[in-house]
Amino acid sequence: MTRDPLAHAAHPLSPDDARRLALELFIVGYEGTQLPDAYAAWLREGLGGVILFKRNLEFDADGSIDTAALTAQTEAIFAASEQCPWQPAPIFSAVDQEGGLVARLRKPFTILPPMRALGEHGDEALIAAVGRQLGRECLAAGFNLDFTPVLDVDTNPDNPIIGNRAFSRDPARVAHLAGILLDALQAEGVLGCGKHFPGHGDTNADSHLELPVLNHDLPRLKAVELLPFQRLATRLPMVMTAHVLFRALDAVWPATVSPEILRPLLRDYCGFDGVIVSDDLEMHGIAQVLQPGEAVRRGIEAGCDNFLVCRRQDTLEAALEGATQVLLGQDGEAQRARALASVARVRRLRARLVRPRPTAAGIAAVLNDPATLALRAALATL
């Protein structure tokens, strides 16, 4: 088949076409250090993107990442996706590369400090240099999307998951410094993603392990948690949701699937018009609340455009089935229209993506150039 299924979406979709469009709403991870056959097949059918983690990397005897193996893998991902005949735009090739503890690319890549250290140091030119370095290294390795910057405000010293990942405990300063990093990253051809909306900085639980609960009312959220997202709304191409329950806004559903939060606060109040992506649907903060297919159906209803499923094939298949049923009209025409609008929004963003040409030689060239050496020297003084 060579025709674009979206071109026929004004009429009832066939199950195959609905599934192909549903694939565009997912960024997925997998086990192993090579692209699995099933995922390569999904890429050929229109899968929207792939995210790699440490478990997907091979290492040399000294503990350094094998950059030849890494770039062979990212190139294989793009090569498979380019066999999809109706999608000329690059897919999302994503990585979590923030700095500090959350950095999948380590030695020989530049080891960056946590954002709190950069925020406390206060050198804005250095933060811009870090953003440029993130972009240059990610692109050389085959990534065009970096899930950074963190826009959470570090208001809770006991927070087990954000902490020094945040730039500051002052929301205005978070917005300002994160904006510098974001602009520098994107100037190098790698898109950023603000996270975790509407704010994970004041929780006392890790949403990877359980569902955190916050009781802040709307005035408090607007003054603190929402401020960085609002100020950067027109510069952010993508925002990631938080699997956090905000009881004053929605006593039942976490933000990722809450119609009381995503559209009213992110779209309307903050003025964000980009792609809304869920945090990983396998995290316990959402998985203990909803099965994956139902999480996707409720996420689409709430305003989510794109969904992360970061490890398990069976979870992806269940989530994909939920999106397919929505596109077939099983949840009504309004819900089907929301899903089609999300496909269109994701495609618009993908049209902005750079198609990397990853090679080990390209990584080596970046890591040994004068800008990298100067940045590493500056960071060594922190």
C-alpha positions as CSV (number, residue, x, y, z in Angstrom):
1,M,0.0,0.0,0.0
2,T,1.3,3.4,-1.0
3,R,-1.6,5.8,-0.2
4,D,-1.7,7.9,3.0
5,P,-4.4,6.6,5.3
6,L,-5.0,10.2,6.7
7,A,-6.1,11.3,3.2
8,H,-9.1,9.0,3.5
9,A,-10.0,9.8,7.1
10,A,-13.1,11.8,6.1
11,H,-14.7,8.4,5.4
12,P,-14.8,5.4,7.8
13,L,-11.3,3.9,8.1
14,S,-10.5,0.3,7.5
15,P,-9.0,-1.5,10.5
16,D,-5.6,-1.6,8.8
17,D,-5.7,2.2,8.0
18,A,-6.8,3.0,11.6
19,R,-3.9,0.9,13.0
20,R,-1.4,2.6,10.7
21,L,-2.6,6.1,11.9
22,A,-2.6,4.9,15.5
23,L,1.1,4.0,15.1
24,E,1.9,7.6,14.4
25,L,0.8,8.5,18.0
26,F,3.5,6.5,19.7
27,I,7.2,6.9,20.6
28,V,8.4,3.5,21.8
29,G,11.3,1.8,23.5
30,Y,12.4,-1.9,23.5
31,E,14.7,-4.4,25.0
32,G,18.1,-5.3,23.4
33,T,20.9,-3.5,21.6
34,Q,19.5,-4.0,18.1
35,L,16.2,-2.9,16.5
36,P,13.8,-5.9,17.0
37,D,12.0,-7.2,13.9
38,A,8.6,-6.4,15.2
39,Y,9.5,-2.8,15.8
40,A,11.2,-2.5,12.4
41,A,7.9,-3.7,10.9
42,W,6.0,-1.1,12.8
43,L,8.4,1.6,11.6
44,R,7.7,0.5,8.0
45,E,4.0,0.9,8.7
46,G,4.2,4.4,10.2
47,L,5.4,4.2,13.8
48,G,6.0,7.7,15.0
49,G,9.2,7.4,16.9
50,V,11.7,5.4,19.0
51,I,13.4,6.3,22.3
52,L,16.7,4.6,23.4
53,F,17.9,3.9,26.9
54,K,21.1,2.7,28.5
55,R,19.9,-0.9,28.1
56,N,20.0,-0.4,24.4
57,L,23.7,0.5,24.3
58,E,26.8,-1.6,23.9
59,F,29.9,-0.8,25.8
60,D,33.7,-1.1,25.2
61,A,36.0,-2.8,27.7
62,D,36.7,0.5,29.5
63,G,33.0,1.2,30.0
64,S,32.7,3.7,27.1
65,I,29.7,3.5,24.8
66,D,30.4,1.7,21.6
67,T,29.6,4.6,19.3
68,A,29.8,2.5,16.1
69,A,27.1,0.1,17.5
70,L,25.0,3.1,18.7
71,T,25.0,4.9,15.3
72,A,24.4,1.6,13.5
73,Q,21.3,1.2,15.6
74,T,19.9,4.7,15.2
75,E,20.6,4.6,11.4
76,A,18.8,1.2,11.2
77,I,15.8,2.9,12.9
78,F,15.7,5.7,10.4
79,A,16.2,3.3,7.5
80,A,13.3,1.2,8.5
81,S,11.0,4.2,9.0
82,E,11.9,5.5,5.5
83,Q,10.4,2.4,4.0
84,C,7.0,3.8,5.0
85,P,5.9,5.1,1.6
86,W,3.4,7.8,2.7
87,Q,5.6,9.5,5.4
88,P,8.5,11.6,4.0
89,A,9.1,13.4,7.3
90,P,11.7,11.9,9.7
91,I,10.4,10.0,12.7
92,F,11.2,11.1,16.3
93,S,14.5,9.6,17.4
94,A,14.5,10.4,21.1
95,V,16.7,10.2,24.2
96,D,16.5,11.4,27.8
97,Q,19.7,13.5,27.9
98,E,19.3,16.1,30.6
99,G,22.6,16.1,32.5
100,G,23.3,14.9,36.0
101,L,21.7,11.6,36.8
102,V,19.4,11.5,33.8
103,A,21.8,11.1,31.0
104,R,21.7,8.0,28.8
105,L,24.8,9.0,26.8
106,R,27.8,9.0,29.0
107,K,31.5,8.4,28.4
108,P,32.8,9.3,25.8
109,F,30.0,11.9,25.5
110,T,30.3,15.0,27.6
111,I,29.4,14.4,31.3
112,L,27.1,17.3,32.2
113,P,26.3,18.5,35.7
114,P,22.7,18.5,37.0
115,M,20.7,21.6,36.0
116,R,20.6,22.8,39.6
117,A,24.4,23.2,39.6
118,L,24.2,25.3,36.4
119,G,21.3,27.3,37.9
120,E,23.2,28.0,41.1
121,H,26.4,28.9,39.2
122,G,24.3,31.4,37.2
123,D,26.5,31.7,34.0
124,E,23.9,32.1,31.3
125,A,26.5,31.8,28.5
126,L,27.6,28.5,30.0
127,I,24.0,27.2,30.0
128,A,23.7,28.2,26.4
129,A,26.9,26.3,25.6
130,V,25.6,23.2,27.4
131,G,22.4,23.4,25.3
132,R,24.4,23.6,22.1
133,Q,26.6,20.7,23.2
134,L,23.5,18.6,24.0
135,G,22.2,19.4,20.5
136,R,25.5,18.7,18.7
137,E,26.1,15.4,20.5
138,C,22.6,14.1,20.2
139,L,22.4,14.9,16.5
140,A,25.7,13.2,15.8
141,A,24.5,10.1,17.6
142,G,21.3,10.0,15.6
143,F,18.8,11.7,17.9
144,N,16.5,14.6,16.8
145,L,14.5,14.9,20.0
146,D,15.8,15.3,23.5
147,F,13.4,15.1,26.4
148,T,14.7,18.2,28.1
149,P,14.4,20.8,29.7
150,V,12.9,20.0,33.1
151,L,10.4,22.8,33.9
152,D,9.5,21.5,37.3
153,V,10.1,23.9,40.2
154,D,12.2,22.3,43.0
155,T,10.0,23.4,45.9
156,N,10.2,20.2,47.9
157,P,13.6,19.2,49.3
158,D,12.2,15.7,49.9
159,N,11.1,15.1,46.3
160,P,12.6,11.7,45.3
161,I,12.5,12.2,41.5
162,I,13.1,15.8,40.5
163,G,15.5,17.5,43.0
164,N,18.6,18.7,41.3
165,R,17.2,18.0,37.8
166,A,15.3,21.3,38.2
167,F,17.1,24.6,37.6
168,S,15.8,26.4,40.6
169,R,13.2,26.8,43.4
170,D,12.2,30.1,41.8
171,P,9.7,29.5,39.0
172,A,10.7,32.6,37.1
173,R,14.3,31.6,37.2
174,V,13.4,28.1,36.0
175,A,11.6,29.6,33.0
176,H,14.5,31.9,32.1
177,L,17.3,29.4,32.4
178,A,15.4,26.5,30.8
179,G,14.5,28.9,27.9
180,I,18.2,29.6,27.3
181,L,19.0,25.9,27.2
182,L,16.0,25.1,25.0
183,D,16.9,27.8,22.5
184,A,20.5,26.6,22.2
185,L,19.5,23.0,21.9
186,Q,17.1,23.7,19.1
187,A,19.5,26.0,17.3
188,E,21.6,22.8,16.7
189,G,18.7,20.9,15.1
190,V,17.4,18.9,18.0
191,L,13.9,19.6,19.4
192,G,13.3,19.9,23.1
193,C,10.4,18.9,25.3
194,G,9.3,20.6,28.5
195,K,8.4,18.3,31.4
196,H,6.5,17.4,33.5
197,F,3.2,19.2,33.1
198,P,1.6,20.6,35.3
199,G,4.5,20.1,37.7
200,H,6.2,17.3,39.5
201,G,8.6,19.4,41.6
202,D,6.6,19.4,44.9
203,T,5.7,15.7,45.1
204,N,6.9,13.4,47.8
205,A,6.5,10.3,45.6
206,D,8.2,8.9,42.4
207,S,5.6,8.4,39.6
208,H,7.7,5.6,38.3
209,L,6.7,3.6,41.4
210,E,3.3,5.0,42.5
211,L,0.8,7.7,41.9
212,P,1.9,11.0,43.5
213,V,-0.8,13.3,44.9
214,L,-0.7,17.1,45.1
215,N,-3.4,19.2,46.8
216,H,-2.4,22.6,45.5
217,D,-5.2,24.8,44.4
218,L,-5.3,26.6,41.0
219,P,-3.9,30.0,42.3
220,R,-0.9,28.2,43.7
221,L,-0.3,26.2,40.5
222,K,-0.5,29.3,38.4
223,A,1.9,31.2,40.6
224,V,4.5,28.4,40.8
225,E,4.2,25.2,38.8
226,L,2.5,26.5,35.6
227,L,4.6,29.7,35.3
228,P,7.6,28.1,33.4
229,F,5.2,26.3,31.0
230,Q,3.3,29.5,30.3
231,R,6.4,31.6,29.7
232,L,7.9,29.1,27.3
233,A,4.7,27.9,25.6
234,T,5.4,29.5,22.3
235,R,9.0,28.2,22.2
236,L,8.3,24.7,23.2
237,P,7.5,22.2,20.4
238,M,6.5,19.5,22.8
239,V,5.4,19.2,26.5
240,M,5.4,15.9,28.5
241,T,2.6,15.2,31.0
242,A,3.1,14.2,34.7
243,H,1.4,11.1,36.1
244,V,0.4,13.1,39.2
245,L,-3.1,13.5,40.7
246,F,-4.0,17.1,41.4
247,R,-6.9,16.6,43.7
248,A,-8.1,20.2,43.6
249,L,-8.5,20.1,39.8
250,D,-9.5,16.4,39.3
251,A,-10.1,14.1,42.2
252,V,-10.1,11.0,40.0
253,W,-7.6,11.1,37.1
254,P,-3.9,12.0,37.0
255,A,-2.9,14.8,34.8
256,T,-2.0,12.6,31.8
257,V,-5.6,11.6,31.3
258,S,-7.4,14.5,32.9
259,P,-9.8,16.6,30.8
260,E,-9.8,19.1,33.6
261,I,-6.0,19.8,33.2
262,L,-4.5,19.4,29.8
263,R,-6.8,21.5,27.6
264,P,-7.9,24.1,30.2
265,L,-4.5,24.7,31.6
266,L,-1.9,23.8,29.0
267,R,-3.8,24.7,25.8
268,D,-6.0,27.6,27.1
269,Y,-4.2,29.1,30.1
270,C,-0.6,28.6,29.0
271,G,-1.3,29.0,25.3
272,F,0.6,25.9,24.2
273,D,-0.2,24.7,20.6
274,G,2.5,22.0,20.2
275,V,2.4,18.3,20.8
276,I,1.4,17.0,24.2
277,V,3.2,13.7,24.9
278,S,2.5,11.4,27.9
279,D,5.2,10.2,30.2
280,D,5.8,6.5,29.9
281,L,2.5,4.5,30.1
282,E,4.4,1.7,31.9
283,M,5.2,3.8,34.9
284,H,3.2,2.8,38.0
285,G,1.8,6.2,38.4
286,I,-0.5,5.6,35.5
287,A,-0.3,1.8,35.1
288,Q,-1.8,1.2,38.5
289,V,-4.8,3.4,37.6
290,L,-5.5,2.3,34.0
291,Q,-4.7,-0.5,31.6
292,P,-2.7,0.8,28.6
293,G,-5.5,0.8,26.0
294,E,-7.8,2.7,28.4
295,A,-5.0,5.1,29.3
296,V,-4.7,5.9,25.6
297,R,-8.4,6.3,25.1
298,R,-8.7,8.6,28.1
299,G,-5.5,10.4,27.2
300,I,-6.8,11.3,23.7
301,E,-10.1,12.5,25.3
302,A,-8.1,14.7,27.7
303,G,-5.9,16.2,25.0
304,C,-2.8,14.0,24.8
305,D,-1.4,13.7,21.2
306,N,1.4,11.3,21.6
307,F,2.2,8.4,23.9
308,L,5.4,6.9,25.3
309,V,5.6,3.2,25.8
310,C,9.2,2.6,26.7
311,R,9.9,-1.1,27.1
312,R,7.3,-3.8,26.7
313,Q,5.9,-5.0,23.4
314,D,2.7,-6.3,25.0
315,T,2.0,-3.0,26.6
316,L,2.5,-1.3,23.2
317,E,0.2,-3.7,21.5
318,A,-2.5,-3.0,24.1
319,A,-2.0,0.7,23.9
320,L,-2.0,0.6,20.1
321,E,-5.3,-1.3,20.1
322,G,-6.9,1.4,22.2
323,A,-5.8,4.1,19.8
324,T,-7.0,2.0,16.8
325,Q,-10.4,1.6,18.3
326,V,-10.7,5.4,18.8
327,L,-9.8,6.0,15.1
328,L,-12.3,3.4,14.1
329,G,-15.0,5.5,15.8
330,Q,-15.7,3.1,18.7
331,D,-15.7,5.9,21.2
332,G,-17.8,8.3,19.0
333,E,-17.1,10.8,16.3
334,A,-15.9,13.6,18.6
335,Q,-13.2,11.3,20.0
336,R,-12.2,10.1,16.5
337,A,-11.9,13.7,15.4
338,R,-9.6,14.4,18.4
339,A,-7.3,11.5,17.4
340,L,-7.2,12.6,13.8
341,A,-6.3,16.1,15.0
342,S,-3.5,14.6,17.1
343,V,-2.1,12.7,14.0
344,A,-2.1,16.0,12.1
345,R,-0.4,17.9,15.0
346,V,2.3,15.2,15.3
347,R,2.9,15.3,11.6
348,R,3.3,19.1,11.6
349,L,5.9,18.8,14.3
350,R,7.7,15.9,12.5
351,A,8.0,18.2,9.5
352,R,10.4,20.3,11.5
353,L,12.6,17.4,12.4
354,V,16.2,17.0,11.2
355,R,17.1,13.6,9.7
356,P,20.5,12.9,11.4
357,R,23.3,11.0,9.6
358,P,24.8,9.2,12.5
359,T,28.3,7.8,12.3
360,A,31.0,7.0,14.9
361,A,33.4,9.4,13.0
362,G,30.8,12.2,13.3
363,I,30.6,11.7,17.0
364,A,34.4,11.7,17.3
365,A,34.6,14.9,15.3
366,V,32.1,16.6,17.7
367,L,33.8,15.3,20.9
368,N,37.2,16.4,19.8
369,D,36.5,19.9,18.4
370,P,37.5,23.1,20.1
371,A,34.0,24.0,21.4
372,T,33.7,20.7,23.2
373,L,37.1,20.9,24.8
374,A,36.4,24.5,25.9
375,L,33.1,23.5,27.4
376,R,34.6,20.6,29.3
377,A,37.3,22.9,30.7
378,A,34.7,25.4,31.9
379,L,32.5,22.6,33.5
380,A,35.6,21.3,35.3
381,T,35.7,24.5,37.3
382,L,32.2,24.2,38.7
